[in-house]
Amino acid sequence: MAVDKDERQRHLPAGRKAQLAAFVADAGQVTVAELAERFKVSIDTVRRDLDQLAADGALVRTYGGAVSLSTASRTDRAVDQRLAFMEQEKDKIGTLAADLVQDASTIMINGGTTTLAAARRLGQHRDLTIATNNLLVPGALPVTAVRDIYVFGGAVRQLTLATVGPVSFRTAGGADLDITCDLALIGVGAVAADAGFTTSNIAEAAMMQEMISRAARVAILADSSKFDRRLFAQVSELSAADYLITDAAPPPSLQEALDAAGVEVITPAPVPRPR
C-alpha cells in the first residue's frame, strides 16, 4: 500500500518543519496545541521546531505558539490582537520598566500594549503622578501606587485606544501649563541603527517626541520582534533614550549603535540551566 508523500514527510524532522513553517505562514497565527494536533507530534516536539524556525528567521515565536513574519510586521493591529502578541515578552519588559520608577515621581506613559504591561507592574510603588495618552492605563494602574492620573486630550485612535494631540494641559484661563516628568516610558514600533526609534503613525510620533522632550530620563520599551526594522515616522534618534528595555539582546550591529549612542540596554537576567 502506497503511503502519501506528504504523510511520510510529516514524520521526518526536516519535512515536518518545512510544512510547519508553510502552515504558520498561511494561517498567520497558531498555537502549539493546534500544531501538535495537525502534525500528530508531541507539544514538546512542536516547541522545539518553533524555536528552531524562529532562530532561522522563518517565523516569530510567541507565548504558546507562533505568528508568521507578515503578521508580525503589521504594526497597526487592533489592541486585542496586540495584547496576545509577544505577551510573555511584554510582561518581562514591563517588570524591568517598573524597576526604573521611583516612588513619588512623575511618569509619562504613551500608548501601546508594552507600556500597558509596565503600568500593571507598578503595584510596589507609591505616590506616583501619571500622565498618559493610553486610555487603557488608568484602569490598569494599581490603586495603591497612584496619587494623581492625567490623560492627555485629543482625538482618539480606536485602533490603539490612545489619544493623539498636544502633550499639554491648560489653566482655567486657557494658558498652557509647563509640564515635565522624571521618567518617560515610551513604546515604539521599531528600532534600527540607522533610523533610530520609529512608529507607523505621524501623529503618534509627534506626541512621543514631545513626551521625550519633557522627560529627565527616557526608557524605550520594545520587544525583540521590533529590532532592525524601520516604520513610516521617526520618533527620535537612538541617542534620545537613556534606556532600551527589551526581552533579548539586540543583534551585534544594533547593540554597537546603541552603545555609541549612550543607550543602556536592559534585558531579563538569563535563567540558570538545571544541572
Residue, then its C-alpha position, 0 to 999 in steps of 0.5 A: m500500500a502506497v503511503d502519501k508523500d506528504e504523510r511520510q514527510r510529516h514524520l521526518p524532522a526536516g519535512r515536518k518543519a518545512q510544512l510547519a513553517a508553510f502552515v504558520a505562514d498561511a494561517g498567520q497565527v497558531t498555537v502549539a496545541e493546534l500544531a501538535e494536533r495537525f502534525k500528530v507530534s508531541i507539544d514538546t516536539v512542536r516547541r522545539d521546531l518553533d524555536q528552531l524556525a524562529a532562530d532561522g528567521a522563518l517565523v516569530r515565536t510567541y507565548g504558546g505558539a507562533v505568528s508568521l513574519s507578515t503578521a508580525s510586521r503589521t504594526d497597526r493591529a487592533v489592541d486585542q490582537r496586540l495584547a496576545f502578541m509577544e505577551q510573555e515578552k511584554d510582561k518581562i519588559g514591563t517588570l524591568a520598566a517598573d524597576l526604573v520608577q521611583d516612588a513619588s515621581t512623575i511618569m509619562i506613559n504613551g500608548g501601546t500594549t508594552t507600556l500597558a504591561a509596565a503600568r500593571r507592574l507598578g503595584q510596589h510603588r507609591d505616590l506616583t503622578i501619571a500622565t498618559n495618552n493610553l486610555l487603557v492605563p488608568g484602569a490598569l494602574p494599581v490603586t495603591a501606587v497612584r496619587d494623581i492620573y492625567v490623560f492627555g486630550g485629543a482625538v482618539r485612535q480606536l485602533t490603539l485606544a490612545t489619544v493623539g494631540p498636544v502633550s499639554f494641559r491648560t489653566a482655567g484661563g486657557a494658558d498652557l501649563d509647563i509640564t515635565c516628568d522624571l521618567a518617560l516610558i515610551g513604546v515604539g514600533a521599531v528600532a534600527a541603527d540607522a533610523g533610530f526609534t520609529t512608529s507607523n503613525i505621524a501623529e503618534a510620533a509627534m506626541m512621543q517626541e514631545m513626551i521625550s522632550r519633557a522627560a529627565r530620563v527616557a526608557i524605550l520599551a520594545d520587544s525583540s520582534k521590533f529590532d532592525r526594522r524601520l516604520f513610516a515616522q521617526v520618533s527620535e534618534l537612538s541617542a534620545a533614550d537613556y534606556l532600551i528595555t527589551d526581552a533579548a539582546p539586540p543583534p551585534s550591529l544594533q547593540e554597537a549603535l546603541d552603545a555609541a549612542g549612550v543607550e543602556v540596554i536592559t534585558p531579563a537576567p538569563v535563567p540558570r540551566p538545571r544541572 
